Amino acid sequence: MREHQQAVFRLAYLLLGDADEAEDVAQETFIRAYRALERFDASRPLRPWLLRIASNLASNQRRSIGRYFGALQRLVLLDPEAGARARGEQPDAESASRPSPEEAHSLWQAVRRLSQPDQEIIYLRYFLDLSEAEAATALEVPPGTVKSRTHRALGRLRAVVEREFPTLRESLEE
């Protein structure tokens, strides 16, 4: 657990943008892995399996958060003052992020503009530095699929940076 705890937490944090939620997902990942240990193929690497569990749990959490925000939006339409109070209690991704250089934060924000599958492939390959084979195992897809998804996700990321983060584009070109 100690060997993989940081990678599991980091992936959950990158996918959710909230440290407390990421910690919950990381803990649940290891609980679920322990319960499913007899089904784990010991000839395969453990880390991608754990990251797959974390990714699934984070996706479930995001869907749950989406339902919460939908309810919050309905509340705002009925009682704008109550909605503002409720929104004030929820930290946004920017305030939840750790202090980091401005470019790193902008890049993370640009990645967050992408679809969930695009975010996931970029996080696995570049933020967690997994090989194509490890990412393929974590995503349960062939390595060629990882390669093509990475290529497409990077193209979409370039477009987001070009459109919404021109200062980031300029600093990366320097």
N, C-alpha and C positions, 0 to 999 in steps of 0.2 A: 504494500500500500504506500509506504513512504517513498518508494522509488518513482511511483506514477502519480502521486497526489498533486504535485504542482501542475503537470500537464493537463490533468483532468480538470482542475480548478480553472486554469487559464482558458481552456476551451469553453467551459461553461460561462466564464466571465465575458469572453469575447462574444459569445452568442447572445447573452442576456443583457450585458451592460450594467449589471448590478452585483456588487460583491457579496451581499447577503444571500441573494438568490443563487449565485454561483456556488457558494459554500454549501447551501442546502442540496443542490444538484450533485456536487462532488461527493457529499456524504451518502446520498441515496445511490449514487453510482457504485460505490464500494459495497454497500449493503446488498444491492441487486447482484453484483458480481459474485459475492460470497454465496448467495443463495443459488446461483446458477453454475457454480464452480464445477459440478459433476458433468455439466454439458459442454464445458470448455475443452477444445481440442488442444492438448498440451504441446503438440508439435507446431502450433502456430504462435506468433508473438502475442504477448498479453496486452501491451499498450494499445494497439489499434482496437482490440476488443473492448477495452475499458473506455476508449474515446467514443466508440460507437454507442455504448450504453449512455455515456454522458450527453452525447449529441441528441439521442432520442429523448432523454429526460428534459433537456433544455428546450427542444421543440415542443414538447408537451407543456412545459412551463410558459413558453411564449404564447401558445394558443390560449392558455388560461389567462395570461395577461391581456391578450387581445380581447377576450370576452369582458374582462374587467374594464378596459378602456371604452369598449362599446357601451357598457352600462353607464360609465362616467359621462360619455357624450350625451346619452339620453337624459341623464340627470341635469347636465348643463342646459339642455334645451328647455327643461321644465323649470329649473331654478338656477339661473346663472350664478348667483351668489354662493350657493352651496357647492356648485361645481368648481368654482374658483378655490374655495376652501379645500376641497378634496384634492384638486390638482396640486395645491401647495404642499400637501403631505407626501406627494410622490416625487422622488428625485428623478431628474432626467438623466440620460446617458452621460451628458457632459459633466454634471456634478458628481456622478458616481465614479467617473474615471479617476485614476490616480494621477497626480501631477506628473506631467511628462513634457518633453519638448513640443513646441507648437506644431511642428510638421508632423510628428508622430500622432498627435491628437487629431489633426486635420485628416490625416490618412485614415485613421480609424473611423472617423465620422464619414468619410467618403465610402469606406467599405460598408458601413451600416446602411447606406442608401441602396445597396444591392439587394437582390432577392436572397432569401434564406439559403438556397443551395449554392449560390455564388459566394456568399459570405463564408459558408462552411468550408468550401474548397480552398479559399484563400487563407482562412485561419489555419487549416490543417497543414497546407503546404508552406506558408510563409511565416505565420506567427508562431506555429508550433514546430516548424521545420521538419515535417515528416517527408519521407521519400514518397515517390509515386506509389510504390508497392505498399507502404504502410498506410497511406491515405486510401488506397483501393480497398485494403482490408477493413479499415475503419468505416468506410462508406458502403462496403459490401458490393463493389462494382469492379469490373476489370480495370487493370492499369491504363489501358488505352482510353477508357472513359474518363479517368482522372486527368489524363493529359489534355483531352479535348475540352473538358469542363474548365480546367485551369486556364486554357487559352481563351475561351469565351468569356470567362469571368474577368480576366485581366483586361480584355478589350472593353467590357462594360465599365470596369473601374476607371480605365483611361478616359472614357467618355464623361463619367461623373466628375472626375477631377477637372477635366477641360471645361465643363459647363458650370460647376458649382464651387470649385476651389482653385481659381486661377493663380492665387498666390502660392499655393502648394505646387502647382505645375511649374511655376517660375523657379521656385527654390529647388525643385528636383532637377531642373535643367542645368542649374549652375554647377 
